[in-house]
Amino acid sequence: MDNNELISQINVLKRQKNAVILAHYYQVPEVQDIADFIGDSLALAQYAEKTEADVIVLAGVYFMAETAKIINPKKKVLIPDPEAGCSLADSCNPKDFAGFKKKYPEAVVVSYVNTSAEIKALTDIVCTSSNAVKVVNSIPKGKQIIFAPDRNLGNYLSNVTGREMIIWDGACHVHEEFSLEKIVKLKDENEDARLICHPECKKPIQILSDFIGSTAAMLDYVQKSSHKKFIVATEPGILHQMQKSCPDKVLIPAPPIDSTCGCNDCKFMKLITLEKIYRSLKEDIFEVNIDNELADKARMSIERMLNLSK
């Protein structure tokens, strides 16, 4: 089937099964365009919490589907490709993290949503890049804070909030691989461009940036800015929504270190395709299931975040 036929068949299956497709900004354009809702990790979690659909198809990576299932234990949650993992989530092994946590028994554990259900079960409150500052500031000043797993986001939060934190040494392969040298060259060639970056980027890129924010915040910044040209240092899937909402603006994806092109795709996000969404919905395959006890523990840390974000 071509894309038009796949889209038609997916829409039929959605109506038949009362299904909803939730897509992250980093998905390929055709997947974003068929989604019922597009958002960053926080927005996807919030939408999943309130949807009345019987079936949630999560067009994103596995931890996002796990989060949707934890919030909606009675709903069917499908991920079109179960191999769509996350290098950042993989950088925080539950057994190792449990041992790390034991060293600081009085600390409040804040974990990024980009983690497994097992890590969320070891966490006091989850955060996303959209609400991380708010989450950290909600913790009493005298309390120690463990932050996991992204070291770049953790150091950014420490600088912004003034809180000393015990930071797990993890990172996202996409945001770690941006080339500072190539970005500097791009800025020299485009003096009228604003550099915007995600807080998962390394500190030198953050220092060079005109704006630092979550995926949703970067989109909002481009939409509201009077500037007409932007160098965007995050996964380039976001450029699709930026260009749709701002067709008159020039968007330049920040390049990685090892690449002959200007792209820095997340190989996991790009595993999701229209064909895989169709097959998952049609055959009811790749359902996400989580042990009830584990889900109950993980749910508490997610609900604390969602309640704080209301």
C-alpha positions in Angstrom: 0.0 0.0 0.0 1.1 3.6 -0.6 0.9 6.2 2.1 -2.5 7.5 1.1 -4.0 4.0 1.3 -2.2 3.4 4.6 -3.6 6.6 6.0 -7.1 5.7 4.9 -6.9 2.2 6.4 -5.4 3.5 9.7 -8.3 6.0 10.0 -10.8 3.1 9.5 -9.1 1.0 12.2 -9.1 4.0 14.6 -12.8 4.4 14.3 -13.5 0.7 14.6 -11.3 0.3 17.7 -11.8 3.7 19.3 -8.1 4.2 19.1 -6.0 7.4 19.3 -2.5 8.0 17.9 -0.2 10.0 20.1 3.1 11.1 18.3 6.2 12.8 19.6 7.7 15.8 17.8 10.7 13.7 16.7 8.6 11.3 14.5 8.8 11.4 10.7 6.5 14.0 9.1 3.9 11.5 7.8 3.5 10.0 11.3 3.1 13.4 12.9 0.5 14.3 10.3 -1.7 11.3 11.0 -1.5 11.7 14.8 -4.5 12.8 16.8 -2.2 14.6 19.2 1.5 15.7 18.8 3.5 16.8 21.8 6.6 16.5 23.9 7.0 14.0 26.7 5.0 16.1 29.2 2.1 16.8 26.8 1.9 13.2 25.7 1.7 12.0 29.4 -1.0 14.6 30.1 -3.0 13.7 27.0 -2.7 10.0 27.8 -4.0 10.6 31.3 -7.3 12.2 30.0 -8.0 10.3 26.8 -11.3 8.4 26.5 -9.9 6.1 23.8 -9.9 2.3 24.4 -6.6 1.9 22.5 -3.5 4.2 22.6 -1.0 3.9 19.8 2.2 5.6 21.0 4.2 6.8 18.0 7.4 7.5 20.0 9.8 5.4 21.9 9.3 2.6 24.4 9.5 4.6 27.7 6.7 6.8 26.4 4.4 3.8 25.7 5.3 2.5 29.2 4.3 5.8 30.7 1.0 5.8 28.9 0.3 2.2 30.1 1.3 3.1 33.7 -1.2 6.0 33.7 -3.9 3.9 31.9 -3.6 0.4 33.3 -7.0 -0.7 31.9 -6.4 0.6 28.4 -4.6 -1.2 25.6 -1.3 0.6 24.7 0.4 -0.4 21.5 3.9 0.6 20.3 4.3 0.1 16.5 7.9 -1.1 16.9 9.0 -2.5 20.2 12.7 -2.0 19.2 12.1 1.8 19.5 14.2 2.2 22.6 16.1 5.2 24.0 19.8 5.6 24.6 19.2 7.9 27.5 16.9 5.4 29.2 19.4 2.6 28.5 22.1 4.6 30.2 20.5 4.1 33.6 20.4 0.4 34.6 17.9 -0.2 37.4 20.1 -2.5 39.4 23.0 0.0 39.3 20.7 2.9 40.1 19.2 1.1 43.1 22.7 0.8 44.5 23.5 4.4 43.7 20.3 5.5 45.5 21.2 3.6 48.6 24.3 5.7 49.1 22.0 8.7 49.7 19.1 7.5 51.8 17.8 11.0 52.6 17.8 12.3 49.1 14.7 13.0 47.0 15.0 11.2 43.7 14.0 13.2 40.6 14.1 11.2 37.4 13.6 12.4 33.9 10.7 10.8 32.1 13.2 9.3 29.7 13.6 6.3 31.9 12.3 2.7 32.3 9.3 1.8 34.5 11.9 0.2 36.9 13.7 3.6 37.3 10.4 5.4 37.8 9.5 2.9 40.6 12.7 4.0 42.3 11.8 7.7 41.9 10.0 10.2 44.1 8.9 12.5 41.3 9.3 12.3 37.6 10.0 15.4 35.5 10.3 16.4 31.8 12.4 19.1 30.3 9.3 21.3 30.2 8.7 21.1 34.0 12.0 20.1 35.4 12.8 23.5 37.0 9.4 23.6 38.6 9.9 20.1 40.0 13.3 20.9 41.4 12.0 24.1 42.9 9.2 22.2 44.6 11.6 20.3 46.8 12.5 21.9 50.2 15.8 23.7 50.1 17.4 21.5 52.8 16.8 18.2 51.0 19.5 16.4 49.0 18.4 15.7 45.4 19.4 12.9 43.2 18.8 13.6 39.5 18.8 10.9 36.8 19.7 10.1 34.2 20.8 13.0 31.9 24.0 14.7 33.1 23.6 17.7 30.8 20.0 18.4 31.9 21.0 17.8 35.5 23.8 20.4 35.3 21.6 22.8 33.5 19.0 22.5 36.3 21.6 23.0 38.9 22.8 26.2 37.3 19.2 27.5 36.8 17.9 26.6 40.3 21.1 27.1 42.3 20.5 23.6 43.8 23.4 21.2 44.2 22.4 17.8 43.0 23.8 14.3 42.9 23.7 13.6 39.1 23.7 10.3 37.4 26.1 10.1 34.5 23.8 9.4 31.5 23.2 11.1 28.2 21.1 11.1 25.0 23.1 10.0 21.9 21.4 12.6 19.7 22.1 15.6 22.0 25.6 14.4 22.9 26.7 14.3 19.2 26.1 17.8 18.1 29.3 19.4 16.8 30.3 22.6 18.5 32.8 23.4 15.8 30.2 23.0 13.0 27.6 25.0 14.9 30.1 27.9 15.4 30.7 27.8 11.6 27.0 27.8 10.9 26.6 30.9 13.2 29.4 32.7 11.4 27.8 31.9 8.1 24.3 33.0 9.3 24.9 36.0 11.5 21.2 36.8 11.6 20.3 33.3 12.9 19.3 32.6 16.5 20.7 29.4 18.0 18.2 27.4 20.1 19.0 24.2 21.9 17.6 21.5 24.2 19.0 21.3 27.7 20.2 17.8 27.0 22.9 19.4 24.8 26.4 19.8 26.2 27.2 22.9 28.2 29.4 24.6 25.5 26.4 24.5 23.1 24.1 25.8 25.8 26.5 28.7 26.5 26.5 29.6 22.8 22.7 29.4 22.5 20.3 32.3 22.4 17.5 30.2 23.9 17.5 26.9 25.9 14.3 25.0 26.3 12.2 21.8 26.0 11.0 20.7 22.6 7.7 22.4 23.1 9.4 25.5 24.4 11.6 25.7 21.4 8.6 25.4 19.1 6.8 28.2 21.0 10.0 30.4 20.9 10.2 30.1 17.1 6.5 30.8 16.7 6.6 34.0 18.8 10.0 35.3 17.9 10.4 38.2 15.5 13.6 36.6 14.1 13.4 34.9 10.8 16.3 32.4 10.9 17.1 29.7 13.5 19.8 27.0 14.0 18.0 24.2 15.9 20.0 22.0 18.2 17.7 19.1 19.0 16.3 16.1 17.1 15.3 17.5 13.6 11.8 15.9 13.7 10.7 19.1 15.4 11.4 21.1 12.3 8.3 19.7 10.6 6.0 21.4 13.1 8.1 24.5 13.2 7.9 24.9 9.4 4.2 24.1 9.3 3.4 26.9 11.9 6.1 29.3 10.5 6.4 28.8 6.8 8.2 32.1 6.3 11.0 31.2 8.7 14.4 29.6 7.8 15.2 26.6 10.0 18.7 25.0 10.0 19.2 21.7 11.8 22.4 21.7 13.9 24.8 19.1 12.6 26.4 16.2 14.5 30.2 15.5 14.7 30.3 12.5 12.4 28.0 13.2 9.4 28.3 14.3 5.8 24.8 15.7 6.0 23.2 18.3 8.3 21.0 15.7 10.1 21.2 14.2 13.6 18.2 11.8 13.7 17.3 9.6 16.6 17.5 6.2 15.1 14.9 4.9 17.6 12.3 7.5 16.9 12.6 7.0 13.2 11.8 3.3 13.5 8.1 4.2 13.6 6.4 4.2 10.2 2.9 4.4 8.8 3.1 0.8 7.8 4.0 -0.3 11.3 1.2 1.8 12.8 -1.2 0.1 10.4 0.0 -3.4 11.2 0.0 -2.8 15.0 -3.6 -1.5 14.9 -4.8 -4.2 12.5 -3.3 -7.2 14.3 -3.3 -5.8 17.9 0.4 -6.5 18.2 3.2 -5.1 20.3 1.0 -4.3 23.3 2.8 -2.9 26.3 2.2 -4.7 29.5 3.7 -4.0 32.9 3.7 -6.0 36.1 1.0 -4.5 38.4 3.2 -4.0 41.4 5.9 -2.3 39.4 3.3 -0.1 37.6 1.8 0.9 41.0 5.2 2.1 42.3 6.0 3.9 39.1 2.6 5.5 38.9 3.2 7.4 42.1 6.2 9.3 40.8 4.4 10.1 37.5 1.2 11.3 39.3 3.2 13.6 41.5 4.6 15.2 38.3 1.2 15.5 36.6 -0.4 17.0 39.8 2.4 19.6 40.0 2.0 20.5 36.3 -1.7 21.2 36.5 
